[in-house]
Amino acid sequence: MKRSYYIVALIMLTFFVISFLTNIIGPLSPEFIHDFKLSDLLAGALPFAFFIAYGVMSIPSSMLVQKYNEKTIMVAAFIVAFLGSLLLAAVPNYLTAMFSLFLIGCGMAMLQVVINPLLRTAGGAENYAFTSVLAQLIFGGASFVSPLVYSYMVAHLNAGDHSGVFSILQPLVPQGLTWISLYWLFTVICLLMFVILLLSKFPKVELQSDEKAGPWESHVKLFKKPVVIAYFIALFCYVGTEQGVSYWMSQFLFEYHKFDPQTTGATAVAYFWGLMTAGGILGLLLLKLIDSRKLLILFSIPAIIFFTLGLFGSAQVSLYSFSIVGFFMSVMYPIIFSLALSSVSEDHGSFAGILVTGIIGGAVVQILIGALGNVIGLRGGMMFLYITFGYMLSIGFWAKPLITNQTVFDKKD
């Protein structure tokens, strides 16, 4: 099959946009809380609205992509995300924020289902390992950039800058809600992606057996297996933990240490994602030297230690420790996902759909932290993450994959 480097580049751009839109929610959490006068519980409902969309859309999208072509699903995804971004930009309040984040989440879930098989086809199956890693690095890079863009835009708008693009944004952004400018930016980005996709010619994608969603019966059959439940909980815990740290850390740093969320807090979140990307590169190298289960244990323990320093350390220790947690969380998602797929012998496509649905952990855990935060304070609420961290650490001890990752020390046939 003819390779399409244009489509590969377009997919990389899509990964960047998904991350740029998704991982800004954490740096914005103090703004949501302050401007909409929210309790921790109501603040936790915002990421709930976003991540529950993955639970709603992941498996149906897997089925829809087999009925319609990839271009149609991607175009539809950006229309949905465009409507979500425009809604919050034009009518900023708590209810529209909830509905907006749900719509953007639906669009991002639709894209996630399409782009991995498309990347394999456009870049070539023989290059898939490389292009997948490149995509994850770009995803991490966008998560690093988006909080910095937020700080830059807010600083210029607060200073009354009327030059260039800020002359257009000033009349559109309500007084005291300069962060809304980001959702006008998202609206433009989604519109541009819609136009680019509409003008692009896509290759025909033949899904491999492990990429096909399978009927509902196969999902039901899998859910009867304890190992499937165990790994669904694992993905639930991972996303809940990742978002639990990245969403609440800026508010925590403001509440307990008085760091400005628009500058210092946003930068701390940016470095959380930046260090996660750096840790992912190191993790790739270490997976060639160490069994993935041992590596999961070796990275989980320091993650828990730095998370503890973040919660209970001094202002400066807390500021840096939360960001460093990202470095040690970097290997958790790929290791857990690969261990999961290596632990069943059939229905990998359906199992992958179930695992992706575990992204709803990003929704449920935030509600739990918010609810606990209302009762015992945000520090006490975030301590719930010791349970999710502990579960991920335990996987390194009980996982029994049918195939383990090959290291340079393994004997070759």
HELIX and SHEET records of a PDB file:
HELIX    1   1 TYR A    5  THR A   22  1                                  18    
HELIX    2   2 ILE A   25  ASP A   35  1                                  11    
HELIX    3   3 ASP A   40  LYS A   67  1                                  28    
HELIX    4   4 GLU A   70  ALA A   90  1                                  21    
HELIX    5   5 TYR A   94  GLY A  123  1                                  30    
HELIX    6   6 ALA A  125  ASN A  127  5                                   3    
HELIX    7   7 TYR A  128  ASN A  158  1                                  31    
HELIX    8   8 VAL A  165  LEU A  169  1                                   5    
HELIX    9   9 THR A  178  ILE A  180  5                                   3    
HELIX   10  10 SER A  181  LEU A  199  1                                  19    
HELIX   11  11 SER A  209  GLU A  211  5                                   3    
HELIX   12  12 TRP A  216  PHE A  223  1                                   8    
HELIX   13  13 PRO A  226  HIS A  257  1                                  32    
HELIX   14  14 PRO A  261  GLY A  265  3                                   5    
HELIX   15  15 ALA A  266  LEU A  286  1                                  21    
HELIX   16  16 SER A  292  PHE A  312  1                                  21    
HELIX   17  17 ALA A  315  MET A  329  1                                  15    
HELIX   18  18 MET A  332  LEU A  341  1                                  10    
HELIX   19  19 HIS A  348  THR A  357  1                                  10    
HELIX   20  20 GLY A  358  ILE A  360  5                                   3    
HELIX   21  21 GLY A  361  ILE A  376  1                                  16    
HELIX   22  22 LEU A  378  MET A  382  1                                   5    
HELIX   23  23 LEU A  385  TRP A  398  1                                  14    
END                                                                             
